[in-house]
Amino acid sequence: MSQTLIPGSVLAISGQAADRLLKLDSGDAALLYLHLLRRGSLDGLRWSRERLDGALAQLKSQGLA
């Protein structure tokens, strides 16, 4: 049987946060949210300034950043 989860620490978000991310319908916003949740900063994120600013604006619009 294949393993669907990678071993290690579990990262969880609230249902409310998930609903807000789904409302955005944005993969970049979801990825940025997960990165911030996991890392606590933008360190290590190799996105263009335009991509980052767009995703961050979306998160801010939903109160997630």
C-alpha positions as CSV (number, residue, x, y, z in Angstrom):
1,M,0.0,0.0,0.0
2,S,1.5,3.4,-1.0
3,Q,1.9,6.1,1.7
4,T,-0.2,9.2,1.0
5,L,1.4,11.4,3.7
6,I,5.0,12.2,4.1
7,P,6.3,11.2,7.5
8,G,7.1,14.0,9.9
9,S,5.4,16.8,11.7
10,V,1.7,17.5,10.9
11,L,0.7,21.0,9.6
12,A,-3.0,21.8,10.1
13,I,-5.2,24.8,9.3
14,S,-8.6,25.7,10.7
15,G,-11.7,25.0,8.7
16,Q,-12.3,28.8,8.5
17,A,-8.8,29.4,7.0
18,A,-9.5,26.6,4.5
19,D,-12.8,28.1,3.5
20,R,-11.2,31.5,3.0
21,L,-8.4,30.0,0.8
22,L,-11.0,28.1,-1.2
23,K,-13.0,31.3,-1.7
24,L,-9.9,32.9,-3.2
25,D,-9.6,30.1,-5.8
26,S,-5.8,30.8,-6.1
27,G,-3.1,28.2,-6.0
28,D,-0.5,30.9,-5.3
29,A,-2.3,32.3,-2.3
30,A,-2.8,28.7,-0.9
31,L,0.9,27.9,-1.4
32,L,2.0,31.2,0.1
33,Y,-0.3,30.6,3.1
34,L,1.2,27.1,3.6
35,H,4.7,28.5,3.3
36,L,4.1,31.2,5.9
37,L,2.4,28.7,8.2
38,R,5.3,26.3,7.9
39,R,8.3,28.7,7.8
40,G,6.9,31.8,9.6
41,S,8.5,34.1,7.0
42,L,9.1,34.6,3.3
43,D,12.7,33.2,3.6
44,G,13.5,30.6,1.0
45,L,10.5,31.5,-1.2
46,R,11.9,32.0,-4.8
47,W,9.0,33.9,-6.4
48,S,9.1,37.0,-8.5
49,R,8.0,40.2,-6.7
50,E,4.9,40.4,-8.9
51,R,3.8,36.8,-8.0
52,L,4.5,37.3,-4.3
53,D,2.7,40.7,-4.1
54,G,-0.4,39.3,-5.9
55,A,-0.7,36.3,-3.6
56,L,0.0,38.4,-0.5
57,A,-2.7,40.9,-1.5
58,Q,-5.2,38.0,-1.9
59,L,-4.3,36.6,1.6
60,K,-4.6,40.1,3.1
61,S,-8.1,40.5,1.5
62,Q,-9.3,37.5,3.5
63,G,-7.5,38.4,6.7
64,L,-5.0,35.6,6.3
65,A,-1.8,37.7,6.3
